Amino acid sequence: MSEPLPAAPALQAELDQLGLATTPWELQGALIGWIAGGGDADREWLRKVMADPALPALADSSAIGHFGRGAQAQIEDNDLGLTLLLPDEDASLQERSAALFDWCRHFLGAFGLAAGAEPPLSDEGEEALQDLARLATATAEPDGDEEDEAALAEIEEFVRVAALLLHGDIAIARRRRQLH
């Protein structure tokens, strides 16, 4: 069973305290991208993902430290238990869509940092990465209806599965190669 993720307000408070102009969903996108690309959610992950060696190592008791361990457990879960951290359902469709597109942008950046310029991807992984790149360039529309709500839910599920697929292609495949 994976460690529960801290709530967005607790993460935002620590991000603000560290002087990082990022949101909890951007942070999760970057963290999941880092892990999927072969990185670990160790005490140094925030430094590595943010490319800022001046950031402190994460304390075990910090919300961001818990967040890293919880996200690592979720993406490693055999039951595919990864849950995307995004604004609550009471947020506007535009806000939730923008957060998902931001999630994708940060995922791609950190995935590239960890996996390198030309990671060995399956055909499905290559397609998923290209689709995530298209989502990362999307712009949230100000209005929406029930159809748009349903489409956003489908896109969220696609992003979740794409992250798991890329994790399998890189991080899990890398571990298997090291065992043999």
C-alpha positions in Angstrom: 0.0 0.0 0.0 1.4 3.4 -1.0 1.9 6.3 1.3 -0.8 8.9 1.0 0.2 12.1 -0.7 0.1 15.3 1.3 -2.6 17.8 0.3 -1.9 20.5 -2.2 -2.0 23.3 0.5 0.7 21.7 2.6 2.9 21.3 -0.5 2.2 24.8 -1.6 3.2 26.2 1.8 6.6 24.4 1.6 7.1 25.4 -2.0 6.5 29.0 -1.0 8.8 28.7 2.0 11.6 27.4 -0.3 10.9 30.3 -2.7 9.9 28.0 -5.5 7.4 29.5 -8.0 5.8 26.2 -8.8 2.4 24.6 -8.0 1.8 21.2 -6.5 0.7 19.8 -9.8 3.8 21.1 -11.6 5.8 19.6 -8.8 4.1 16.2 -9.2 4.5 16.3 -13.0 8.2 16.9 -12.6 8.6 14.3 -9.9 6.7 11.6 -11.8 8.7 12.5 -15.0 11.9 12.2 -13.0 11.0 8.8 -11.6 9.6 7.5 -15.0 12.9 8.6 -16.6 14.9 6.5 -14.1 15.5 9.0 -11.2 14.7 8.2 -7.6 12.7 10.2 -5.0 15.6 10.3 -2.6 16.3 13.2 -0.3 18.0 15.0 -3.2 15.3 14.7 -5.8 14.0 18.3 -5.5 17.5 19.7 -6.1 17.9 17.5 -9.2 14.5 18.1 -10.6 14.6 21.8 -10.1 18.3 22.0 -11.2 19.1 24.0 -8.1 21.9 22.7 -6.0 21.3 25.4 -3.4 18.0 23.8 -2.4 18.2 21.9 0.9 18.0 18.1 1.1 14.5 17.1 2.0 13.7 16.3 5.6 11.9 13.0 6.1 9.2 14.8 8.0 8.6 17.5 5.3 5.4 17.4 3.1 7.6 17.4 0.0 9.6 14.5 1.4 6.4 12.6 2.1 5.2 13.6 -1.4 8.3 12.1 -3.0 8.0 8.8 -1.2 4.3 8.6 -1.8 4.6 9.3 -5.5 7.4 6.8 -5.9 5.3 4.2 -4.2 2.3 5.0 -6.4 4.2 4.7 -9.7 5.8 1.5 -8.5 2.5 0.0 -7.4 1.7 -3.2 -9.3 -2.0 -2.2 -9.2 -1.2 0.9 -11.2 -2.2 3.2 -8.3 -0.8 6.4 -9.6 -3.1 9.3 -8.9 -2.6 12.7 -10.5 -2.5 15.7 -8.2 -4.7 18.4 -9.8 -7.0 21.1 -8.6 -10.2 19.9 -7.0 -13.4 19.4 -9.0 -14.8 22.7 -7.7 -12.1 24.5 -9.6 -13.1 25.8 -13.1 -12.6 23.6 -16.1 -10.1 26.1 -17.4 -8.1 26.0 -14.2 -8.1 22.2 -14.1 -7.2 21.9 -17.8 -4.3 24.5 -17.4 -3.0 22.5 -14.4 -3.0 19.3 -16.4 -1.1 20.9 -19.3 1.4 22.4 -16.8 1.7 18.8 -15.2 2.6 17.5 -18.7 5.2 20.3 -19.3 6.9 19.6 -16.0 6.7 15.8 -16.6 8.5 16.2 -19.9 11.3 18.4 -18.6 12.1 16.1 -15.7 11.7 13.0 -17.8 14.3 14.4 -20.2 16.7 15.2 -17.3 16.5 11.6 -16.0 16.1 9.6 -19.2 18.5 11.5 -21.5 18.1 12.9 -25.0 17.2 9.6 -26.8 15.7 7.2 -24.3 15.1 3.6 -25.5 11.3 3.7 -25.8 8.8 1.1 -27.2 6.6 2.3 -30.1 3.8 2.8 -27.6 6.1 4.8 -25.3 7.3 7.0 -28.2 3.7 7.7 -29.2 2.8 8.5 -25.6 5.7 10.8 -25.2 4.7 12.7 -28.4 1.1 12.9 -27.2 2.3 14.3 -23.8 4.4 16.9 -25.7 1.2 17.9 -27.7 -0.7 18.3 -24.4 2.1 20.3 -22.9 1.6 22.9 -25.6 -2.2 23.0 -25.3 -4.0 26.1 -24.0 -7.0 25.8 -21.6 -10.3 27.2 -23.0 -12.2 29.6 -20.8 -15.6 27.9 -21.2 -16.7 24.3 -21.2 -19.7 22.0 -21.0 -20.3 18.4 -19.8 -18.7 17.1 -23.0 -15.5 19.1 -22.2 -15.6 17.7 -18.6 -15.8 14.2 -20.0 -12.9 14.9 -22.4 -10.8 16.3 -19.6 -11.4 13.1 -17.5 -10.3 11.0 -20.5 -7.2 13.1 -21.0 -6.3 12.8 -17.3 -6.6 9.0 -17.6 -4.4 9.0 -20.7 -1.7 11.1 -19.0 -1.8 8.8 -16.0 -1.4 5.7 -18.2 1.2 7.4 -20.4 3.4 8.1 -17.3 3.1 4.5 -16.2 4.0 3.3 -19.7 7.1 5.5 -19.9 8.1 4.4 -16.4 7.9 0.8 -17.6 9.9 1.6 -20.7 12.7 3.4 -18.9 12.9 2.9 -15.1 11.7 -0.7 -14.9 13.5 -1.8 -18.1 16.7 -0.3 -16.7 16.4 -2.3 -13.5 15.7 -5.5 -15.4 18.8 -4.9 -17.5 20.9 -4.4 -14.3 19.6 -7.7 -12.9 20.8 -9.6 -15.9 
